[in-house]
Structures are given as structure tokens and as C-alpha cells.
Amino acid sequence: MKRADFAAIANWIAPNSEVLDLGCGDGSFLEYLQKKKPVHAYGVEIDDARVLACVQKGLNVIQQNLEGGLALFENNSFDTVVLSQTLQTIHETEKILREVVRVGKESVVSFPNFGHWSHRLSVGFGRMPVSKSLPYQWYNTPNVRVLTVADFEKLASSLGLQILDQCILHEGRQVTLMPNLFGSLALFRVRRA
């Protein structure tokens, strides 16, 4: 199943560029991207079954834990590094973001926006939110962090990242009015300032 953010991310990637997808899962995005435009794409994934799924799709994948950093890659090794709906699952957020922008000339980061009004309402009623963008119960979620659009903007600034573009989505549609309140999925295109 194609996720709503695939097309938005693909729009930011130039044809014939070198792309690294971190936490690439079963390779669905890389497969989608290669069907849309010619790119040289690579993935990094830790889960055995997901790595196997990538290999079965004919994708280039490296099995590695992102928490250990990206020392395997030199500075500016890729035109674009994608960290799609993975940031909230990482323990060392600042370290990974520094590595992402070191390895990529540009980077795309996407994450579920915990600031969406429905999530705020759930917490207001004393329950952790469950939604399309946060589909897990509190006890079985892979997410170790929750963040909002405003939180990411502040973190990016503190890390010296330049936000080149952003796209905030809800149910596949772009949100421009009060995106931190009405957007359920945030996408940012960033680079080192």
C-alpha cells in the first residue's frame, strides 16, 4: 500500500540522483521511487524480514542499526537522504539528524505530527491517541518519542539545519491553514545551514 507521503517525498528528489532511505522497511518507498523516476537508490534497515523483502524486490539494502550512526558513509555521499516516519522511533534523535545531513546534500524527514487536533483531544480526555498516523496502542508502539511540527522546527534551528521546504499532510491532502493543528503527517526538506 502506497503511503500518502511517498509522492510528496518523490517530488523533492531529482531524477538520476543518489538516494539513501534510512529505516527503509520493506522497501515500498524505494520501489515506488524507482518506478516514478530513474534514481540510484539504497536502503538501510535493521529488521531481518524487511531486509529480505527489499532483496526480493531487487533493491540495494544494507542491514544496519541506525542508532550506531552512519560512519559507513562519507560526507555528502548522497544527493538525498530520506528518514521517513522513522525519526520518532530513534533514541538518539540529535545524533541521527546530524548524521543524516552530513551524509546527504539534502535530507527529507517525515514524522507523525502529535500536535494534530485529534491527538490533542485524545490526551485531553486522558487517553493516548490512536489514529492513521499513530496507529499503535501505547503499549505496543515502536515510537519512543512524539513530536509536533513546531518541535521539529525548533530542533532543526538548534542543530543549525536550514529548512528548505515543508509539506504538512492530512489524509493525503496538503494542509496550509494552521498545519501544526490540522496536519497529521509532517515532511521537511532540510540541509546543513
N, C-alpha and C positions, 0 to 999 in steps of 0.2 A: 504494500500500500504506500503510495506516494504521500509524504508529509507536506503540509502547507508551506513550509519554509524552503523546500527544495528549489522551487522556481526562483524565489527571491534571492537565494544564495547564488544560484547559477547565473543570474543576471549580472552579478558583480565579478564574475570570473571570465577573463578574456580567452578566446579560442587559442589553442596551441600553447597554453601556459602550463607550468608545472604546479600541481596542486597536491597538498597533503591534507588528508582528512583524519583528524585525531579522534579516537573513540568512534571509529567508523562503523561499529556494529556489524551487521550482516552485509555491508557494502551497498545498501539500497541507494544512498545518495551518490556514491561513486558511479554506480551503474546508470543512474538517471543522468548524471552529468555527462558521461561518455556518450550517451545516446543523443544528448542535446547539442554537443559541440566537441570538436576534437581537442582533447587535453591529455597531458601526461599525468595520470593520477595514481596516487599511492595512499594506502590507509595504514593506520596504526590501531590495533585492537588487542585487548588482553584475553578475552574470553575464547576458549578453545572452539566451541561450537560456532561462534560468529566468525572466527578466523577461517574455519573450514568452509563456511557459507561463502565467504569472499573468494576463496580459492576456487570453489566450484563454479563461481560466476566468472572466473578468469581474471580476477582483479589482483593487482600487486598489493600485498598486505604484509606488514611486519608485526609479529606478536611481541608486544612490549607494554609495560605498565607506565602510563603517563606520569604517575606520581614520582617516578625516578628522574624525570626531566627528559630533555631531548638532546642529550650530549652526542648522540649518534649523528646528528645533523649539524652542518656548519651554518654560520650566519648567512641569511638571505639565500638559503638553498632552494626555496620555493617562491613562486610568484604569489601564491595564495595558500595560507594555512587555514583550514576550517576546523572550528571547535563548536560543533552543532549539538545543542542540547546535552552537553557533557560538562560544562562548567560547574553546574550545581551538584555534580557527583564527585567533585575533586576536593581533596582535603587541603592541599597547598595551592590555593587559588592564585595568590600573587605570583608565586614562583612559576606556575604554569603559564600565566598570561605573559610574564616577561620572556619565557622561553618561546612562546607562540610568536610574538612579534620579533624575536631575534632570528628565528628560523625562516619566517616569511616576510617578504617585502610588504605584503598586506595580509591582514587576517580578517576572518569573519567569525564572529562569536554570536551564538544564539542561545537563548535560555527561556524557560517558562517565567513569565512575569508574575511574581507573587503579589504584586500591587493591584492586580485586576480586581474590579469591584466585587466579583463573586467570591474571591478568596478572602477579601477583607470582611465580607458579610459572614462567611463561614466562621472565621476566627472570632468575629463579634458575637456570634451565637455559641461560642465555646467549643467549636469543632475544627479540626484541621481540614482544609479544603481538599476535595477530590473533584477533578474536572478533566476535560480533554487534555489540557496542557500539563496537569499534575494528576495523572491517572492512578496513583497508588494510595493506599491507606498509610497512615503514619507509621505503622509497624512493619511494613514491607517495602518501603520506598528505597530506591537506590540513591535518592537525593540526600546529601549531607548538609546542604545549605539551601536557603531560599533567598532570593534577591529580587529586587524590583528594577525597573528602568532607571529610576533616579539613583539607586545604589550603584549600578554599573557605571553610570556616567561619572559619579564621584570617584569610584575606584580607578577608572581609566585616567582621570585627571591626576590623581595622586601617583599613579605609576608612570606619568609622562607619556600617555598614549594620546594620539590625535584621532578623534572620531571623524572619519571621512564621510560616512553616511549611516543612516539608520532606517530601519523599516520595522514598524510595530504592527503585528497582525492579530486579528481575532477571527477565528473560523475561516481562515484563508483570505480574508479581506484586510487591506491596509487601513490602519486607524491613524487619523491625523488629529482629531479632537481629543485632548487630554489622554494621550497614549498610555501614560502610567496607570490610569484608572480604567480605561476601556480596552487596552491591548492585553491579550493573554500570552503572546509569544513575541519576544524582542530579538531583533537581529541588528548587529552593529558591524560595520566595516571599519577597521582600525589599523594604525601603523604607529611605529615609534615616532615621536614628535621630532 
